[in-house]
Amino acid sequence: MKCALLYDLACMNTRKRSESVQYTLRLSRAQAERFEKIQHELNVKSKSDVFDYLVTFASARRDDQETLFYSLIDRLGEIIGRRLQHVETVNQLHLALTDSFIKYAVSTLPDVPAQLLEAARIRGTQIYERINITAAREFQRRRKSDAYDSSSLGIEVDTEEST
């Protein structure tokens, strides 16, 4: 049987009597029958060996599950980290493009005569506010249309993340 193969029968009953602790267990009839069935499957005579198997097997399984859980959490953290790096890359690209555009726009502006400077500031502020409102509306429109997903932004999805 498979469970007998997972447990090394040679390591049972190797403790000295002085190193042992005695337990008295109360089991329901169903638990007692299951215990005897496991004893028969393991082909051991001692109930201590069955108890030793159950304790060893259960704790090893719990440890395996805990290890699996932590590895899944680590993997999730790595995936989130990569996604945030993608977002940071897009943000940096956007900042660089905006900076280049503003520098270009400012470099092509003509000098404003001193008598028109105040009116130019007011007009510039109004234009700036309209640009911001237009940009906010465009952002909302694109967000609703799912234009900011990885594929439309040209971000390659890691093949490791897809699996």
C-alpha positions in Angstrom: 0.0 0.0 0.0 1.2 3.6 -0.7 1.1 4.9 2.8 3.4 2.1 4.0 5.9 3.2 1.4 5.9 6.8 2.6 6.9 5.8 6.1 10.2 4.1 7.1 9.3 1.2 9.4 12.9 0.8 10.4 12.8 4.0 12.4 10.0 2.8 14.7 10.6 1.6 18.2 14.2 2.9 18.2 13.7 5.1 21.3 14.8 4.0 24.7 12.2 3.5 27.4 13.6 6.5 29.3 13.1 8.8 26.3 9.5 7.8 25.8 6.3 9.5 27.0 3.1 7.6 27.6 -0.2 8.8 26.3 -3.7 7.6 27.0 -6.1 8.3 24.1 -9.8 8.1 24.0 -11.1 7.4 20.5 -14.6 7.0 19.2 -15.5 3.6 17.7 -15.0 5.0 14.2 -11.6 6.4 15.1 -10.6 3.1 16.7 -11.6 1.2 13.7 -9.7 3.6 11.4 -6.7 3.3 13.7 -6.8 -0.5 13.5 -7.2 -0.3 9.7 -4.1 1.8 9.5 -2.2 -0.6 11.8 -3.2 -3.4 9.5 -2.2 -1.4 6.3 1.2 -0.6 7.9 1.6 -4.2 8.9 2.9 -3.3 12.4 2.0 -5.0 15.7 2.5 -2.0 18.0 -0.1 0.7 18.4 2.8 3.0 19.3 4.2 2.5 15.8 0.8 3.5 14.3 0.7 6.6 16.5 4.3 7.4 15.5 3.4 7.0 11.9 0.4 9.3 12.2 2.3 12.0 14.1 5.2 11.9 11.7 3.1 11.8 8.5 0.7 14.5 9.7 3.4 16.9 10.8 5.4 16.3 7.6 2.3 17.0 5.5 1.5 20.2 7.5 5.1 21.3 7.0 4.8 20.6 3.2 1.6 22.6 3.1 3.2 25.5 5.0 6.2 25.5 2.6 3.9 25.5 -0.4 1.8 28.3 1.1 4.9 30.5 1.7 6.3 29.7 -1.8 2.9 30.8 -3.3 3.0 34.0 -1.3 6.6 34.7 -2.5 5.6 34.1 -6.1 2.6 36.4 -5.7 4.9 39.0 -4.3 7.3 38.7 -7.2 4.4 39.0 -9.7 3.1 42.1 -8.0 6.6 43.5 -7.9 7.0 43.0 -11.7 3.5 44.5 -12.4 4.4 47.6 -10.3 7.7 47.8 -12.2 5.7 47.9 -15.4 3.5 50.7 -14.1 6.6 52.6 -13.0 8.1 52.2 -16.4 5.0 53.6 -18.1 4.9 56.5 -15.6 8.6 57.3 -16.4 7.9 57.1 -20.1 4.9 59.4 -19.7 6.9 61.9 -17.7 9.8 61.8 -20.2 7.4 62.4 -23.1 5.6 65.2 -21.3 8.9 66.8 -20.4 10.1 66.7 -24.0 6.9 68.1 -25.3 6.9 71.0 -22.8 10.5 71.8 -23.5 9.8 71.8 -27.3 6.6 73.9 -26.8 8.4 76.5 -24.6 11.4 76.7 -27.0 9.1 77.6 -30.0 7.2 80.3 -28.2 7.9 83.9 -29.3 9.0 86.5 -26.8 6.0 88.4 -25.4 6.3 92.1 -25.2 6.2 93.6 -21.7 2.9 95.5 -22.2 1.1 92.2 -23.2 2.7 90.0 -20.5 -0.2 90.2 -18.0 -2.8 89.4 -20.6 -0.6 86.5 -21.9 -0.3 85.1 -18.4 -4.1 85.1 -18.0 -4.7 83.6 -21.4 -1.9 81.0 -20.7 -3.6 80.1 -17.4 -6.9 79.6 -19.1 -5.4 77.4 -21.8 -3.5 75.4 -19.2 -6.8 74.8 -17.2 -8.6 73.7 -20.4 -5.7 71.3 -21.3 -5.9 69.8 -17.8 -9.7 69.3 -18.0 -9.3 67.8 -21.5 -6.6 65.5 -20.3 -8.7 64.4 -17.3 -11.7 63.7 -19.6 -9.5 61.7 -22.0 -8.0 59.8 -19.1 -11.4 58.8 -17.8 -12.6 57.9 -21.3 -9.5 55.7 -21.9 -9.9 54.1 -18.5 -13.5 53.1 -19.2 -12.5 51.7 -22.6 -9.7 49.6 -21.0 -7.1 51.4 -23.0 -4.6 51.1 -20.1 -4.2 47.3 -20.0 -0.8 45.9 -20.6 -1.3 44.8 -24.2 -2.6 48.2 -25.4 0.3 50.0 -23.6 2.8 47.7 -25.4 3.9 46.0 -22.2 4.9 42.4 -22.7 3.4 40.0 -20.2 6.0 37.7 -18.8 5.4 34.1 -20.0 6.3 33.0 -16.4 3.3 35.0 -15.1 0.9 33.4 -17.6 1.4 29.9 -16.3 
